Amino acid sequence: MILSQSNTLTQDINAARKAGYLIEFYFRNGKLIGRNPNRSYSPSDCFLVEHCRHEGMSDPGDASILFLIQCADGQKGYLSSAYGIYANTELIDFIRSMKKMNNPK
């Protein structure tokens, strides 16, 4: 495992980057998009490697979730999102429809 709930979100992003998850993904119009290179992916193109929830230091209601994702073309990256009532439900549905990776490389 790369991520840890005892870390901050920033620490986990740094750990993910050190482990080779270099692309920052974002979600738009039902697609996962890599910032560099600029490629878009559907759920069938992606595998969920790992995820971890983080609570805000001063407000436990300020929660986020970090996903580690590997794509069928070999690209690896991360995506962070709000968690709880502020979560993007379309994004959560997208993530839920992805296959889980049992043995990440």
Secondary structure, 3 states (H helix, E strand, C coil): CCCCCCCCHHHHHHHHHHCCCCEEEEEECCEEEECCCCCEECHHHEEEEEEEEEECCCCCCCEEEEEEEEECCCCEEEEEEECHHHCCHHHHHHHHHCEECCCCC
